[in-house]
Amino acid sequence: TEQTSGCNGEAETERPVLKFNLSAIPDNATITSVNFSVVVTHPTQGQQTVRRLNNDQPENLSCSTSALFDAMVDGATYGSFMNWNSGGIKTLDLGSSAVADVQQRIKGSDALALSIGSNAELTAVIASSDVSPASRPNIVVTYTQPPEAPTYFALAGKTTSSLTWAWIEQAFTETNNVVQNQ
């Protein structure tokens, strides 16, 4: 889910702000990558910079002061990209900083706010309100989860020299385990 923010329509085309809901990602997930996709409708030779806003609630920032504008340039820079010189879908790997930020946010605000800035004319992108969901800006967060605990674990047999354990594993097939007496 994403939202755009802007002041008097200008910031939406000059400096878009997007907010993504992360609440569907489990708190115990380990984030491995974050990719950002947008549809470019007005190509430019300019460099486009994707940043994280320090404030995960851009909709609460005032347009009557410089708060929203300042928030757009104060956050961590995920990257500056030059491949916006043709139209179509652009997918950007936001790197390890974004991975760390999403990891932190799934345990907190459950939101990630991004801005796109330019050193020249900003590339026009499809808005979050576009009729086609495939055309809307989105992030793809890849993650892993720790395996769940076995649903059954019991002593299956014992002799004077060995113990045999039985369990039902939830995540994957194991070929061996070490049991130590401590």
N, C-alpha and C positions, 0 to 999 in steps of 0.2 A: 504494500500500500504506500502510495506516495502523495505528497501534496506539494504545490508550488506556492511560494510567497513572493511578494513584490510590492512596490509602492507605486500607486497610480498607473499600473500597467508597465511602467518603464523598466523596473528591475526584473520583471518576468522575461523581457527580451534581452536586456543588457547584462544582467547578472542573475540568472535563475537560481533559486534555492529550492532544493528537493528534500523532503523528509521521508525516510523509509522506516516502516514498522518492523522491528526485529523480534516481536513477541512469539512468533511461531518457532523460533530456534530454542531448543531445550537449554536450560541453564548449565547443564553439565557437559555441553558440547565443546569440542575442541575445534576452533575455527582454523581452516587450512588455506582458504583463499577467498578473496572478495573481488568480484568483477562488476563493473558498472557499464550498462548499455543505454545508448540513446540513439534516436533516429535523427540524423542530420538532414535538414531540409534546405539550408542555405550554406553551402560550403564556403570556407574561407582559408586563406593561407596563414592566418594568424595562429599563434600558439594558444591553446585552451588549457587552463589550469583548473584541476578539480581539487577542492579543499573540503575538509571537514569543518563544520561550524563548531565552535566551543559550546554553543548553546544548542541542545537537542530539541528545543521548542521554538523554532524561528517564528511560528505564528504568534507568539507572545511578544515579539520585539516590535517596537514602535517605528512607524515610518515618519513620524513627525520630528524625530531626533535622528541622529546618525546611527542609532543602535543596530538596525538591520544591516545597513551598509558596512559598518565596522565589523559585525559578526561574519560577514561574507569574506573578509580578508584576514581575520585573526586566527583562524584554525590551522591545523596541520595540513600541509600540502601533500596530497597523494601522488601528484604527478602533473607534468606539463606535456601535452600531447600535440603533435604536429600533423597527425594523419586525418585531419578534418577537411581536407581539400577536395573531397568528393562526397556526394550525398549517400544516404543509406544508413544502415545500422553500424554504429561504432561500439565495439566492446573493449573496455579498458581494464587491464589488471591493475588494481589499486595498490598492490604490494603489501609488504609486511606491516607498515604503519596502520593500514586499514584493518588488517587481520587483528592486530593488537587492540585497536579501538572497538571493533565489533565484539571481540572477546570480553572486553570490559563492559560494554553496553548491554549485553544479554543478561548480565547480572544486576543491571541498574535501570537505566532509563528505557530500555527496550526500543530505542530509536536512534537513527543515524541521520543527521542533516548534512547535506552536501551543497556546495555552490560551484558554479562554473564561471570563471573569469577569463578575460582575454587580454593579450597585449596589443590587439588590433580589433577589427570588427568581430564581434562574437558570432559564432555559428548559431543559426536558428535551430532549435530542437523541437520535436513534437511535445506538446504539453501533456501533463498527467491526466488531463480531462479528455484526451483523444478517445474517440469512439472505439477504436481497435486496441484491445489490451496489448497486442504484440508490438504496437507502435509507441507505447508509453515508456518513459524512462524506468529502468529497473536495476536492481542489484541482485546478483546471484552469489549467495554465501555458501561455500562448501565447508562441511564440517564432518567430524566423526564423533561418535559417542562411545563411552566406555562400555564394555560388555556388561550385561546384567548378571546378577548373581544366579547361580544354578537354582533351579526350582526344587531339586531333590538332591540330597547329599547324604550318603549313609555308608556305614561299614557293611560291605557285602560278604566278607569272609576273613578268617584269620587262621593262621597256623602258628607254630612256635617260631617260625622264621620270617613271616610276612603278613602284611595286612592288605586286603583288597577293598578298594573303595568304589562306589558307584555314584554317578551323578548325571543329571540332564543339563547340558550346557545350553545357554540361551543365544550365544552370539556366533560361535564358530566351532568347528570340530578340532579337538585337541588330540595330539598324538602321544603326549606324555605330560606328567606333572611330577613335581618333587614334593614329597611330604616329609617334613623334618620334625623330630621330637625335640622340643626346646624346653 
